[in-house]
Amino acid sequence: MDYHKLRNIEAFPVKMVRNLLLTFCFVSMTIFAACEKTSDQSDAQKETAQDLTPASPAYGDAIIEGSIGDASNLIAMLATDSASHDIASLCYNGLVKYDKDLNLVGDLAESWDISLDNLTITFHLQKGVTWQDGVEFTADDVMFGYQTIINPSTPTAYAGDFQEVEKAEVIDTYTFKVTYKRPFAPGLASWSYVVVLPKHILEGQDITKSPLVRKPMGNGAYKLKEWKTGEKIELVSHHDYFEGRPYLDGVIYRIIPDIATMFLELQAGNIDFMGLAPLQYLRQTETKVFQKSFRKYKYLAFAYTYMGFNLLNPLFQDKRVRQAISYAIDKNEILEGVLFGLGEVATGPYKPGTWQYKPKVKTYPYDPQKAKDLLKSNVLPSIVEVFFI
């Protein structure tokens, strides 16, 4: 099972490590977030790790994770919050997925062919995959999901990638083909769990009113057992999952809106796993009791923080204004003061060390004088007073 999370700093009990390290793949990345590259473990953690080497994986047990927000919609193409996508990604699979190194690999598609002109992708689907009600998954489900996501009446934020498709075809039960209007770099990556839907359940229905909003019928490794709004979401393993029964029998999300309260629940043993704030990671977990019971990790998270400009506003249509704002912000001060040094300044939307990352880009180091000069050269010099009052 692949577990895709927007995660940065984490901790969970030592007793859970045996199953988790064999079952979960934590994909994590950041440019401007509370995290760093993995450092060496402490001596206490090394000693504990020596006693935890598993002879073989074992089925059973469950993990209880703290979640700061509740899910809202478990039909992924309708969801806009990370909590919903966390759950949906465990219940549904896509044609492709990212591995731990952010390389695209097959999921429901066992392979694919890309034409020489880079316009056509032909997906060859896995055979013998079933939805959790036992109905076989086929290329018709992929076509149905595609037609649904591009339908103007579907309130989705993800239609743009699929509107680049000029033609979609079901070649046979296990072959699905798409042709793009022009070469489109994110094309292959877009065919994730967000677009695959069970046609036999949803055809002819208003997707926004479907029971699947709260009771998913997926083809993934887990299925919904219980959802108590504002309290918890409980999943159980799908034993007939096409990649094999998951080792963990259950995943439980406890909804705890306050991270300080969540940390107390972690210390009390009421949850097994949570993301940590920088202060919690650096200071509140540096005790012998905590180190004996938990392992904590830090790494570049699959997330970043940025400032966006409304280009419809005349103030931001001049490039010099946008550049001036970049020069006027002391990013390193934010990293040190807010994140306690646990982060990196962004140079692009991808994690350093991955094939997508491009380090040789123009940067904007902190330079207030240059920011003032740029604003003074603009047709609206009075804006200087707004930023440097």
RODO-2510 file (C-alpha; in nm, 4 decimals, decimal comma):
residues 389
     n   res          X          Y          Z
     1     m     0,0000     0,0000     0,0000
     2     d     0,1246     0,3477    -0,0800
     3     y     0,0487     0,6198     0,1667
     4     h     0,0740     0,9685     0,0204
     5     k     0,0767     1,2418     0,2801
     6     l     0,1475     1,6095     0,3039
     7     r     0,3657     1,5529     0,6040
     8     n     0,6741     1,7099     0,7601
     9     i     0,7743     1,6071     1,1137
    10     e     0,6257     1,2954     1,2652
    11     a     0,6267     1,0645     1,5624
    12     f     0,4748     0,7291     1,6454
    13     p     0,5333     0,4620     1,9090
    14     v     0,8266     0,2263     1,8823
    15     k     0,5869    -0,0677     1,9174
    16     m     0,4285     0,0234     1,5810
    17     v     0,7502     0,0391     1,3790
    18     r     0,7497    -0,3261     1,2777
    19     n     0,4348    -0,2973     1,0670
    20     l     0,4618     0,0644     0,9557
    21     l     0,8041     0,0464     0,8007
    22     l     0,6977    -0,2532     0,5970
    23     t     0,3628    -0,1179     0,4923
    24     f     0,3780     0,2553     0,4366
    25     c     0,5704     0,4663     0,1872
    26     f     0,5862     0,8252     0,3118
    27     v     0,6188     1,0590     0,0134
    28     s     0,7344     1,3940     0,1496
    29     m     0,8606     1,7150     0,0003
    30     t     0,8935     2,0856     0,0742
    31     i     1,0533     2,4052    -0,0307
    32     f     0,9251     2,6305     0,2431
    33     a     0,7886     2,4182     0,5244
    34     a     0,8618     2,2902     0,8742
    35     c     1,1130     2,0226     0,7906
    36     e     1,4671     1,9252     0,7046
    37     k     1,6582     1,6393     0,5550
    38     t     1,6717     1,3315     0,7748
    39     s     1,9437     1,3494     1,0375
    40     d     2,1238     1,0756     1,2303
    41     q     1,9232     0,9059     1,5037
    42     s     2,0129     0,9596     1,8680
    43     d     2,2035     0,6894     2,0550
    44     a     1,8874     0,5973     2,2445
    45     q     1,6960     0,5517     1,9199
    46     k     1,9781     0,3411     1,7738
    47     e     1,9750     0,1116     2,0742
    48     t     1,5985     0,0737     2,0509
    49     a     1,6166     0,0062     1,6769
    50     q     1,8498    -0,2889     1,7302
    51     d     1,5719    -0,4704     1,9128
    52     l     1,3097    -0,3969     1,6470
    53     t     1,4442    -0,5706     1,3385
    54     p     1,1501    -0,7868     1,2258
    55     a     1,2017    -1,1450     1,1183
    56     s     0,9050    -1,1147     0,8829
    57     p     0,6008    -0,8900     0,8417
    58     a     0,2879    -0,9836     1,0328
    59     y    -0,0800    -0,9129     0,9656
    60     g    -0,2969    -0,7384     1,2198
    61     d    -0,3054    -0,4348     1,4491
    62     a    -0,4200    -0,0841     1,3544
    63     i    -0,2730     0,2625     1,3589
    64     i    -0,4528     0,5594     1,5142
    65     e    -0,3534     0,8878     1,3563
    66     g    -0,4335     1,2357     1,4764
    67     s    -0,5955     1,4559     1,2131
    68     i    -0,6420     1,8281     1,2652
    69     g    -0,9425     1,8395     1,0291
    70     d    -1,2361     1,6201     0,9368
    71     a    -1,2964     1,4960     0,5846
    72     s    -1,5718     1,6597     0,3825
    73     n    -1,6158     1,4513     0,0655
    74     l    -1,4725     1,1087    -0,0159
    75     i    -1,5272     1,1377    -0,3911
    76     a    -1,1772     1,2627    -0,4626
    77     m    -1,2553     1,4829    -0,7633
    78     l    -1,5030     1,6783    -0,5503
    79     a    -1,2739     1,7139    -0,2482
    80     t    -1,0632     2,0224    -0,1836
    81     d    -0,9191     1,9471     0,1620
    82     s    -0,6238     1,7274     0,2527
    83     a    -0,8171     1,5239     0,5114
    84     s    -1,0613     1,4041     0,2440
    85     h    -0,7768     1,3166     0,0076
    86     d    -0,5956     1,1274     0,2832
    87     i    -0,8949     0,8983     0,3234
    88     a    -0,9862     0,8786    -0,0458
    89     s    -0,6316     0,7789    -0,1422
    90     l    -0,6566     0,4753     0,0852
    91     c    -0,9936     0,3720    -0,0604
    92     y    -0,9248     0,4351    -0,4308
    93     n    -0,6389     0,3639    -0,6684
    94     g    -0,5422     0,5497    -0,9846
    95     l    -0,3847     0,4384    -1,3091
    96     v    -0,0463     0,5678    -1,1895
    97     k     0,1088     0,6740    -0,8608
    98     y     0,4318     0,8180    -0,7234
    99     d     0,6825     0,5935    -0,5505
   100     k     0,8935     0,7079    -0,2548
   101     d     1,1394     0,8824    -0,4891
   102     l     0,8614     1,0708    -0,6711
   103     n     0,8947     0,8594    -0,9836
   104     l     0,5724     0,7693    -1,1651
   105     v     0,4993     0,3978    -1,1548
   106     g     0,2023     0,1852    -1,2515
   107     d    -0,0935     0,1307    -1,0224
   108     l    -0,4177     0,0150    -1,1871
   109     a    -0,2263     0,0461    -1,5133
   110     e     0,0406    -0,2227    -1,5294
   111     s     0,2093    -0,0390    -1,8183
   112     w     0,1578     0,2334    -2,0777
   113     d     0,2881     0,3413    -2,4163
   114     i     0,3569     0,7004    -2,5203
   115     s     0,3564     0,7886    -2,8892
   116     l     0,6643     0,9362    -3,0556
   117     d     0,4938     1,2741    -3,0884
   118     n     0,4158     1,2689    -2,7119
   119     l     0,0470     1,3240    -2,7784
   120     t    -0,0992     0,9801    -2,7074
   121     i    -0,0863     0,7621    -2,3947
   122     t    -0,2179     0,4058    -2,4145
   123     f    -0,2791     0,2510    -2,0723
   124     h    -0,2750    -0,1277    -2,0293
   125     l    -0,4799    -0,2026    -1,7191
   126     q    -0,4278    -0,4658    -1,4524
   127     k    -0,6536    -0,7691    -1,4948
   128     g    -0,8492    -0,9201    -1,2105
   129     v    -0,8926    -0,5940    -1,0168
   130     t    -1,2325    -0,5581    -0,8507
   131     w    -1,4197    -0,2835    -0,6777
   132     q    -1,4847    -0,3531    -0,3118
   133     d    -1,8332    -0,4853    -0,3973
   134     g    -1,6778    -0,7531    -0,6211
   135     v    -1,7535    -0,5946    -0,9612
   136     e    -1,4572    -0,5990    -1,2000
   137     f    -1,2679    -0,2778    -1,2695
   138     t    -1,2362    -0,2068    -1,6450
   139     a    -1,1474     0,0660    -1,8930
   140     d    -1,5137     0,1710    -1,8887
   141     d    -1,4649     0,2955    -1,5319
   142     v    -1,1711     0,5096    -1,6429
   143     m    -1,3735     0,6538    -1,9303
   144     f    -1,6639     0,7237    -1,6971
   145     g    -1,4364     0,9044    -1,4531
   146     y    -1,2848     1,1097    -1,7351
   147     q    -1,6258     1,2077    -1,8724
   148     t    -1,7425     1,2997    -1,5232
   149     i    -1,4465     1,5207    -1,4361
   150     i    -1,4724     1,7237    -1,7610
   151     n    -1,8499     1,7613    -1,7293
   152     p    -1,9233     2,1324    -1,6677
   153     s    -2,1812     2,0367    -1,4053
   154     t    -1,9197     1,8573    -1,1934
   155     p    -1,7912     2,1011    -0,9273
   156     t    -1,4264     1,9971    -0,9385
   157     a    -1,0971     2,1829    -0,9128
   158     y    -0,9145     1,9196    -1,1200
   159     a    -1,0814     1,9438    -1,4603
   160     g    -0,8076     2,1548    -1,6208
   161     d    -0,5618     1,8711    -1,6774
   162     f    -0,8269     1,6600    -1,8455
   163     q    -0,9572     1,9392    -2,0652
   164     e    -0,6234     1,9138    -2,2446
   165     v    -0,7352     1,5738    -2,3772
   166     e    -0,8600     1,5888    -2,7346
   167     k    -0,9891     1,2320    -2,7526
   168     a    -1,0394     0,9464    -2,5055
   169     e    -1,1065     0,5887    -2,6188
   170     v    -1,1853     0,2509    -2,4666
   171     i    -0,9915     0,0150    -2,6925
   172     d    -1,1006    -0,2978    -2,5076
   173     t    -1,1791    -0,4114    -2,1517
   174     y    -0,8236    -0,3528    -2,0334
   175     t    -0,6951    -0,0813    -2,2657
   176     f    -0,7646     0,2908    -2,2387
   177     k    -0,6198     0,5493    -2,4764
   178     v    -0,6019     0,9288    -2,4590
   179     t    -0,4766     1,1761    -2,7170
   180     y    -0,3828     1,5291    -2,6139
   181     k    -0,4274     1,8502    -2,8129
   182     r    -0,0591     1,9286    -2,7667
   183     p     0,2261     1,7813    -2,5606
   184     f     0,1220     1,8199    -2,1971
   185     a     0,3856     1,7525    -1,9312
   186     p     0,1502     1,6701    -1,6380
   187     g    -0,0625     1,4427    -1,8588
   188     l     0,0584     1,1059    -1,7310
   189     a     0,0687     1,2143    -1,3662
   190     s    -0,2915     1,3381    -1,3761
   191     w    -0,4330     0,9854    -1,4077
   192     s    -0,4312     0,9246    -1,0336
   193     y    -0,7039     0,8081    -0,7937
   194     v    -0,8814     1,1429    -0,8437
   195     v    -1,0286     1,0420    -1,1810
   196     v    -1,1184     0,6715    -1,1404
   197     l    -1,4833     0,6045    -1,0452
   198     p    -1,7157     0,2981    -1,0344
   199     k    -1,9386     0,3386    -1,3393
   200     h    -2,1797     0,0648    -1,2283
   201     i    -2,2688     0,2679    -0,9183
   202     l    -2,2577     0,6277    -1,0347
   203     e    -2,3810     0,6179    -1,3940
   204     g    -2,6911     0,8322    -1,4394
   205     q    -2,6621     0,9891    -1,0941
   206     d    -2,5883     1,3385    -0,9713
   207     i    -2,2388     1,2761    -0,8354
   208     t    -2,2732     1,5506    -0,5745
   209     k    -2,5698     1,3674    -0,4172
   210     s    -2,4254     1,0180    -0,4336
   211     p    -2,3926     0,8103    -0,1135
   212     l    -2,0276     0,7653    -0,2143
   213     v    -1,9639     1,1158    -0,0792
   214     r    -1,9636     0,9545     0,2669
   215     k    -1,9557     0,5819     0,1883
   216     p    -1,6838     0,5174    -0,0706
   217     m    -1,6908     0,2071    -0,2889
   218     g    -1,3324     0,2001    -0,4059
   219     n    -1,0752    -0,0422    -0,5372
   220     g    -0,8038     0,0492    -0,2864
   221     a    -0,6373    -0,1185     0,0078
   222     y    -0,8871     0,0049     0,2671
   223     k    -1,2622     0,0484     0,2975
   224     l    -1,4697     0,2646     0,5256
   225     k    -1,6020     0,1051     0,8430
   226     e    -1,7301     0,4070     1,0349
   227     w    -1,7354     0,7840     1,0100
   228     k    -1,8412     0,9878     1,3113
   229     t    -1,8371     1,3494     1,1988
   230     g    -1,5954     1,5599     1,3998
   231     e    -1,4786     1,2573     1,5974
   232     k    -1,3184     0,9800     1,3923
   233     i    -1,2973     0,7994     1,0596
   234     e    -1,2203     0,4285     1,0754
   235     l    -1,0988     0,2176     0,7830
   236     v    -1,0467    -0,1586     0,7652
   237     s    -0,8224    -0,3479     0,5265
   238     h    -0,9574    -0,4866     0,2007
   239     h    -0,8429    -0,8498     0,2136
   240     d    -0,9130    -0,9019    -0,1575
   241     y    -0,7016    -0,6037    -0,2626
   242     f    -0,5320    -0,6797    -0,5940
   243     e    -0,1841    -0,6113    -0,4555
   244     g    -0,2447    -0,8355    -0,1563
   245     r    -0,3937    -0,7944     0,1870
   246     p    -0,2450    -0,4912     0,3692
   247     y    -0,0453    -0,5792     0,6784
   248     l    -0,2288    -0,3258     0,8939
   249     d    -0,5875    -0,4344     0,9558
   250     g    -0,7067    -0,0849     1,0344
   251     v    -0,6362     0,2865     0,9990
   252     i    -0,8206     0,5209     1,2344
   253     y    -0,8202     0,8994     1,2022
   254     r    -0,9114     1,0806     1,5236
   255     i    -1,0265     1,4359     1,4579
   256     i    -0,8463     1,6678     1,7016
   257     p    -0,8580     2,0302     1,5785
   258     d    -0,5944     2,1620     1,8203
   259     i    -0,2344     2,0405     1,7710
   260     a    -0,1442     2,1010     2,1368
   261     t    -0,4330     1,8801     2,2481
   262     m    -0,3313     1,6228     1,9886
   263     f     0,0204     1,6150     2,1331
   264     l    -0,1203     1,5458     2,4791
   265     e    -0,3226     1,2608     2,3307
   266     l    -0,0049     1,1240     2,1733
   267     q     0,1812     1,1350     2,5050
   268     a    -0,1109     0,9626     2,6753
   269     g    -0,0994     0,6808     2,4219
   270     n    -0,4415     0,7576     2,2766
   271     i    -0,3044     0,8103     1,9238
   272     d    -0,0082     0,6470     1,7533
   273     f     0,0995     0,8978     1,4925
   274     m     0,0887     1,2718     1,4294
   275     g     0,2692     1,5562     1,2608
   276     l     0,4721     1,7722     1,4987
   277     a     0,5087     2,1485     1,5123
   278     p     0,8719     2,2728     1,5109
   279     l     0,8595     2,3573     1,8831
   280     q     0,7223     2,0128     1,9643
   281     y     0,9906     1,8447     1,7574
   282     l     1,2847     2,0431     1,8939
   283     r     1,1921     2,0800     2,2602
   284     q     0,8820     1,9036     2,3828
   285     t     0,9900     1,5603     2,2598
   286     e     1,3487     1,5737     2,3906
   287     t     1,2810     1,3640     2,6991
   288     k     1,3964     1,0138     2,7864
   289     v     1,0362     0,9018     2,8347
   290     f     0,9346     1,0219     2,4896
   291     q     1,2444     0,8821     2,3178
   292     k     1,1877     0,5450     2,4793
   293     s     0,8286     0,5186     2,3569
   294     f     0,8378     0,6999     2,0233
   295     r     1,0415     0,7498     1,7122
   296     k     1,0399     1,0846     1,5425
   297     y     1,1555     1,1778     1,1936
   298     k     1,2215     1,4957     1,0023
   299     y     1,2520     1,5338     0,6275
   300     l     1,1583     1,7675     0,3475
   301     a     0,7813     1,7624     0,3321
   302     f     0,5683     1,7329     0,0187
   303     a     0,4363     2,0855     0,0803
   304     y     0,5368     2,4490     0,0608
   305     t     0,4125     2,7909     0,1640
   306     y     0,3941     3,0744    -0,0862
   307     m     0,2486     3,4177    -0,1499
   308     g     0,0217     3,4395    -0,4515
   309     f    -0,0483     3,7575    -0,6493
   310     n    -0,3857     3,8504    -0,7904
   311     l    -0,2820     3,9461    -1,1437
   312     l    -0,6228     4,0976    -1,2082
   313     n    -0,5249     4,3717    -0,9621
   314     p    -0,3410     4,6494    -1,1529
   315     l    -0,0888     4,6843    -0,8692
   316     f     0,0526     4,3391    -0,9396
   317     q     0,0447     4,3420    -1,3187
   318     d     0,3818     4,5150    -1,3312
   319     k     0,6575     4,2556    -1,2859
   320     r     0,8719     4,5046    -1,0940
   321     v     0,6139     4,5224    -0,8163
   322     r     0,6131     4,1456    -0,7764
   323     q     0,9931     4,1373    -0,7792
   324     a     1,0090     4,4156    -0,5208
   325     i     0,7838     4,2247    -0,2836
   326     s     1,0081     3,9199    -0,3192
   327     y     1,3154     4,1275    -0,2340
   328     a     1,1309     4,2896     0,0592
   329     i     1,0556     3,9628     0,2410
   330     d     1,3286     3,8202     0,4620
   331     k     1,2576     3,4521     0,4044
   332     n     1,5451     3,3337     0,6212
   333     e     1,4085     3,5336     0,9127
   334     i     1,0760     3,3553     0,8728
   335     l     1,2504     3,0190     0,8629
   336     e     1,4473     3,0908     1,1777
   337     g     1,1814     3,2804     1,3725
   338     v     0,8718     3,0793     1,2864
   339     l     1,0066     2,7390     1,1882
   340     f     1,3159     2,7326     1,4121
   341     g     1,5348     2,6638     1,1115
   342     l     1,3384     2,3575     1,0039
   343     g     1,2906     2,4419     0,6393
   344     e     1,4435     2,5664     0,3157
   345     v     1,3730     2,8709     0,0991
   346     a     1,1794     2,7851    -0,2156
   347     t     1,3469     2,7873    -0,5556
   348     g     1,0645     2,5962    -0,7255
   349     p     0,7727     2,3663    -0,6449
   350     y     0,9759     2,0442    -0,6244
   351     k     1,1902     1,8790    -0,3608
   352     p     1,5686     1,9145    -0,3912
   353     g     1,7254     1,5870    -0,4963
   354     t     1,4380     1,4737    -0,7182
   355     w     1,4542     1,4653    -1,0972
   356     q     1,1986     1,7467    -1,1263
   357     y     1,4038     1,9901    -0,9177
   358     k     1,5834     2,2707    -1,1033
   359     p     1,8295     2,4530    -0,8747
   360     k     1,9589     2,7026    -1,1316
   361     v     1,6775     2,9558    -1,1236
   362     k     1,6725     3,3265    -1,0464
   363     t     1,6448     3,3924    -0,6734
   364     y     1,5376     3,7011    -0,4794
   365     p     1,7503     3,7406    -0,1647
   366     y     1,6434     3,9862     0,1016
   367     d     1,7335     4,3350    -0,0252
   368     p     1,5063     4,6166     0,1021
   369     q     1,6923     4,8860    -0,0912
   370     k     1,6517     4,7020    -0,4189
   371     a     1,2842     4,6568    -0,3403
   372     k     1,2461     5,0330    -0,2837
   373     d     1,4316     5,1132    -0,6058
   374     l     1,2074     4,8834    -0,8073
   375     l     0,8935     5,0350    -0,6585
   376     k     1,0158     5,3898    -0,7181
   377     s     1,0747     5,3051    -1,0844
   378     n     0,7160     5,1897    -1,1125
   379     v     0,4336     5,4113    -1,2357
   380     l     0,2916     5,3958    -0,8830
   381     p     0,5832     5,5138    -0,6650
   382     s     0,3516     5,5885    -0,3727
   383     i     0,3199     5,2149    -0,3198
   384     v     0,6591     5,2338    -0,1458
   385     e     0,4828     5,3807     0,1542
   386     v     0,2548     5,0770     0,1749
   387     f     0,5441     4,8339     0,2156
   388     f     0,7974     5,0528     0,3957
   389     i     0,5884     5,2746     0,6191
***
